[in-house]
Amino acid sequence: MPAVMEAIDRMSPAERVETMEYLWAAMSATAEPEPPAWHGDVLPERRRRAAAGEEKFVPLEESMRQLREEIACLDFSAAKGRFTDFQPSEFKLVGDPT
């Protein structure tokens, strides 16, 4: 496993979100990356569903706010650094998320 991935495995959830935000900003500041091939299969259906009012979209900023609220009240101590196979059912609430 590359060292950078090992470092990510040792990060707290908040550190991972911060790292993800940094990577997103860094990627956004450079040339537009080539989208994966599967986007060509998925996007037309999503556009159709959006036009039909069948999809609900959440702005990125709102999604990030919701994610921060959700992870702020989770206890990851049971993970013991093994985030690759850590199951959501193992999370424990440690506070009121509101």
Secondary structure, 3 states (H helix, E strand, C coil): CCHHHHHHHHCCHHHHHHHHHHHHHHHHHCCCCCCCCCHHHHHHHHHHHHHCCCCCCCCHHHHHHHHHHHHHCEECHHHCCCCCCCCHHHCEECCCCC
